[in-house]
């Protein structure tokens, strides 16, 4: 049950699932993945995210094709990330925003949640405020 896990444990689980998704679903061996909650937002940064096709386009000087490929990948990934986070957290995701840069090979995913995740230590989430009655 999620409320028995700490925020750090949930962040690690999301990191592991994202890594697995990129490896098995896209054939991409990502570099470092950082995952942190901030109030009702979850921010995930992924390093070394270029697919073999994007690398090939870039090596041939076809930057526009590489950028278009990444844009399309990000659009397709969006619903899978949304479903994954909803499954892990057991709550509704309002939106997922994905932005990537090919020059430094980093993708940033911002997940907007309906509410703060029900974890054992919600006070460890930056910007979390306990509602006073």
N, C-alpha and C positions, 0 to 999 in steps of 0.2 A: 504494500500500500504506500502511495506517494507520501502521505503525511508522516510516515515513519522514517523517511529519508531526509538527510540534510540537503541544503541547497547545493553544496559541493558535490554530493553524490549524484544528484539529478543532473548537474552540469556535466559531470564525467560521463554519465549514461548518454546524454545527448551528443556529446563529443564522439563517443564510440559509435553510436548509430549513424552519425553524419559521415564519419570516416568509412564505415562499412558501406554506406550507400554510394559514396563516390567511388570506392574501389570496385564493388560488385556491379553497380548500376551503370557506371560511366567508364570504368577501366582507368581511373585516375588515382595514383598513389599520392595523396596529399601530404604536404609538410605539416607544420604545426597547426593545430586547431585550438582556438581559444573560445570559450563559451562562458558568458556571464549574464546573470539577471540584473536588471536595473528597474525596480518597481514592477510595472506591468509590461516591461520590454525584455526581450532576450536578444543579446547580440552575439553573433558567431562570426569569427574571422577565420578564414582558411587560407593558408599559404601553399604555394606550389600547386595551383589548381588547373594548369593548362592541360588540355587533352592532347593526345598525339596528333590529331588533325590540326588543332590550333598551332602547335609547335611547328608542324610541317608548313602551314601557310606562312607563319612568321619567318621561317628559314628561307622561304622563297621570295620574301619581300612583299607578300600579299597581306598586308596589315588589315585592309578593309574586310577581306574574307575571314580572317581570324576574329576580328571584332564582331562581325555578323554571326559567326558560329557561336561565340560566347554569349551574345545577346539572346540567341535562340535557345541555347542550353539553359541559361538562367531562367527564361520564361517557362521552359518545360520542367525544370527542377522545382519551381515554386510550389506547385500543388503537392508534390511528394514530400517536401520539407514541412509544409503545413500539416499534412496527414500524420507525419512522423511525430511532430511536436504534440499534436492533439492526442495521439495514442500514448505517448510517454507521460504527459501531464494530466490526461483525463479531463481536459477542459477545452473550451473553444478558443481558436486563434482568430483574431479579427483580421489581420493582414500579415503578409510576408513581403519584405522589400529586399531585393537582391541587387547588389552593385559589384561589378568586377572591373579590375584593371589588368590589362595584359602586360604592361610595362614592368610591373613589380610582382605579377602573378599572385594577386590577392583577391579573394572574394569576401564581401561583407554581407551578412544576412541579418536583418533586423526583423524580429518576430514581435508583433503587437498582440498582447494577450488580453483577454477579457478581464482577468483578475490576477492578482499575485498568486503564484503556485502554492498549493497547500503542502508546505514542507515543515519539517520538525523545527527548524530555526529560521522563521521568516525575517527575524530582526537582522540576520546576516545579509539580507538583500539590500544593497545600497538604495537609498531614497525611500525605503519602506517606512511607512508611518502607521502605527496602530491607531485605528479609528477610536476616538473617545465618544462615549454616549452622551 
